[in-house]
Amino acid sequence: MSRHVLVLGGTAEARLLAAALSVRDGARVTTSLAGRVRHPRSPAGEVRIGGFGGVAGLADWLREHHVDALVDATHPFAETITANAAHAARVTGVPLVVLRRPGWRPGPGDDWHPVPSLPAAAAALPRFGPRVFLTTGRLGLSAFVHLTDRHFVVRSVEAPEPPLPRHTEVLLARGPFTVADESALLQGNLIDVLVTKDSGGAAIAAKLTAARELGLPVVVVRRPPLPDGVTAVPDVAGVLERLGFGPA
């Protein structure tokens, strides 16, 4: 009988995991997408879209659909989903694996300014120049609304949710981006400082290299901690091994 794996998805790693599981003997994979992106990239296997209704709803779904393992492969900043997954796994007894790509680390020549949150990032901006390249996603931009003397260039896959800072220019684009692309963007927009979350991964890391080469400061929002007792696996191969399906 196949083992049913529920993947909480929305990331490139989640799609890679679903593809790997879909060709494994004895595995049945369902990927759950939150539904916040209008045209998500569809993963292999079964797909469900929409929230569960909190911990109780997720726990009920795990029981009703006879899920044998739960993999949280959501964005590193999806703090509420990760907490709900940990809680639902505990109350149902379903094994949980958290898949998290490694975070970025500064290297020689980087001028990084780590902060714990988006409001803290906003509080740090007055010490830098007025033109800000903001790549923290389409949510949470209200943290920067009070900075009326800054000009923000905001990049996201879909249009950001209001409220937005008064002086905001929106760029709709999906990575990966090259270092040359990012350098041209930073120089063409006369950017003084880059603000980003520590999302990790190579697909969107080119902006960090470009900022280093141009000597620009980078305000980096640190990841929220994982729930107590939860550890992360850094790649698909580690998840497959933890689930007992062998190497990727």
C-alpha positions in Angstrom: 0.0 0.0 0.0 1.3 3.5 -0.9 2.3 5.9 1.9 0.6 9.2 1.6 2.9 12.2 2.0 1.4 15.7 2.3 3.7 18.5 1.3 3.0 22.0 2.4 4.4 23.7 -0.7 4.8 26.9 -2.6 8.6 26.8 -3.0 11.0 25.4 -5.6 12.1 22.8 -3.1 8.6 21.6 -2.6 8.1 21.1 -6.4 11.4 19.2 -6.6 10.3 17.0 -3.6 6.9 16.3 -5.2 8.6 15.3 -8.5 10.9 13.0 -6.6 8.1 11.4 -4.6 5.8 11.0 -7.6 8.2 8.5 -9.2 9.0 6.5 -6.0 7.4 3.1 -5.6 5.1 3.1 -2.6 4.7 6.9 -2.4 1.6 9.0 -3.0 2.1 12.7 -2.8 -0.3 15.6 -2.3 1.0 19.2 -2.4 -1.0 21.9 -0.6 -0.7 25.4 -1.9 -2.0 28.4 0.0 -3.6 30.0 -3.0 -2.0 33.4 -2.6 -0.3 33.3 -6.0 -2.7 33.7 -8.8 -0.9 31.4 -11.3 1.3 29.0 -9.2 3.7 26.5 -10.8 1.9 23.2 -10.5 3.8 20.4 -8.8 3.7 16.7 -9.7 1.2 14.5 -8.0 -2.1 15.6 -6.5 -2.7 19.2 -5.6 -5.0 21.0 -3.2 -5.3 24.8 -2.9 -6.4 26.8 0.0 -5.9 27.0 3.8 -6.9 24.3 6.3 -8.5 26.5 8.9 -5.7 26.4 11.5 -4.3 23.6 13.5 -7.6 21.8 14.0 -8.4 21.9 10.2 -5.0 20.6 9.3 -5.2 17.8 11.9 -8.6 16.8 10.6 -7.3 16.7 7.0 -4.3 14.5 8.0 -6.7 12.0 9.6 -9.4 12.1 7.0 -6.9 11.6 4.1 -4.8 9.0 5.9 -1.6 10.9 5.7 1.5 9.0 6.7 4.0 11.8 6.7 3.8 15.6 6.7 6.5 17.7 5.0 6.6 21.5 5.6 8.4 22.9 2.6 6.9 26.3 2.8 8.8 29.6 2.6 11.3 30.1 5.5 9.2 33.1 6.6 5.8 31.3 6.7 6.0 31.2 10.5 2.3 30.6 11.2 2.1 27.7 8.8 5.2 26.1 10.2 3.8 26.4 13.8 0.5 24.9 12.7 2.2 22.0 11.0 4.3 21.3 14.1 1.2 21.4 16.4 -1.0 19.3 14.0 1.8 16.7 13.7 2.0 16.4 17.5 -1.7 15.9 18.1 -2.1 13.4 15.3 1.1 11.5 15.6 1.9 12.0 12.0 5.7 12.3 11.5 6.8 15.8 10.4 9.9 16.8 8.3 10.7 20.5 7.7 12.5 21.2 4.5 14.4 24.5 4.6 17.0 25.7 2.1 20.1 27.0 3.9 20.1 30.7 4.7 22.6 33.1 3.2 25.9 34.0 4.9 27.8 37.2 4.4 31.3 36.9 2.8 34.3 39.2 2.3 33.2 42.6 1.0 29.6 42.3 2.1 28.1 45.2 4.0 25.2 43.4 5.8 23.0 44.8 8.5 20.9 42.0 10.1 17.6 42.9 11.7 14.9 40.7 13.3 11.8 42.0 11.5 10.4 44.2 8.8 9.6 47.0 11.3 13.3 46.8 12.4 14.3 47.0 8.7 12.3 50.2 8.3 13.8 51.6 11.5 17.3 51.0 10.0 16.7 52.8 6.7 17.2 56.4 7.8 20.9 55.8 8.3 21.3 55.1 4.5 20.5 56.9 1.3 16.9 57.6 0.2 16.5 55.2 -2.7 15.6 51.7 -1.5 15.4 48.4 -3.4 12.8 46.4 -1.4 12.6 42.7 -2.1 10.8 41.3 0.9 7.7 40.1 -1.0 4.3 41.6 -1.6 3.1 41.3 2.0 4.1 43.4 5.0 5.0 46.6 3.1 2.9 48.6 5.6 6.0 48.5 7.9 7.5 51.1 5.6 4.5 53.4 5.0 5.7 56.0 7.5 9.0 56.6 5.6 7.7 59.3 3.4 11.1 60.7 2.6 12.3 57.4 1.0 11.8 56.2 -2.6 11.1 52.5 -2.8 11.6 50.2 -5.8 9.5 47.1 -4.8 9.9 43.9 -6.7 7.5 40.9 -6.3 6.0 38.2 -8.4 2.5 39.7 -8.1 1.2 43.1 -7.2 1.9 44.0 -3.5 -0.9 44.4 -1.1 -1.7 47.9 0.2 -0.9 50.0 2.0 2.3 50.9 0.3 4.8 53.7 1.0 3.9 57.0 -0.7 6.8 56.9 -3.1 6.8 53.4 -4.5 7.6 52.0 -7.9 6.6 48.4 -8.4 8.5 45.9 -10.6 6.6 42.6 -11.3 9.2 39.9 -12.0 9.9 36.3 -11.2 13.5 35.0 -10.7 16.0 33.6 -11.2 18.0 36.8 -11.9 21.6 37.1 -13.1 24.2 39.3 -11.4 24.3 41.4 -14.5 20.5 41.9 -14.4 20.7 42.9 -10.7 23.6 45.2 -11.2 21.8 47.0 -14.1 18.7 47.3 -11.9 20.6 48.7 -8.9 22.6 51.2 -11.0 19.7 52.1 -13.3 17.5 53.0 -10.3 20.3 54.7 -8.4 19.7 52.4 -5.4 21.4 53.4 -2.1 20.4 50.3 0.0 18.9 46.8 -0.6 16.4 45.3 1.8 15.7 41.6 1.7 14.7 38.6 3.8 17.1 35.8 4.4 15.1 33.5 2.1 18.2 31.5 1.0 18.7 29.7 -2.2 20.6 30.5 -5.4 17.7 31.6 -7.5 17.5 35.1 -5.9 21.0 35.4 -4.5 22.4 37.4 -7.4 21.1 40.7 -5.9 23.5 40.1 -3.0 26.5 39.6 -5.2 25.5 42.7 -7.2 25.2 44.7 -4.1 28.6 43.6 -2.9 30.2 44.4 -6.2 28.7 47.9 -6.2 29.5 48.5 -2.5 25.9 48.8 -1.4 24.7 48.1 2.1 22.1 45.3 2.6 19.5 45.2 5.3 18.8 41.5 5.9 15.7 40.4 7.8 16.6 37.2 9.8 14.5 34.1 9.7 12.0 33.4 12.4 13.0 30.5 14.6 11.5 27.1 14.1 9.1 25.8 16.8 10.6 24.2 19.9 11.8 20.6 19.2 11.7 21.0 15.4 14.8 20.8 13.2 15.1 21.4 9.5 16.5 19.2 6.7 18.3 21.3 4.1 17.5 19.5 0.8 15.2 17.1 -1.0 17.7 14.2 -0.6 17.6 14.6 3.2 13.8 14.5 3.2 13.6 11.4 1.1 16.1 9.7 3.4 14.2 10.8 6.5 11.0 9.4 4.9 12.7 6.1 4.0 12.4 6.5 0.2 16.1 6.5 -0.5 18.3 9.0 -2.2 17.0 11.7 -4.6 
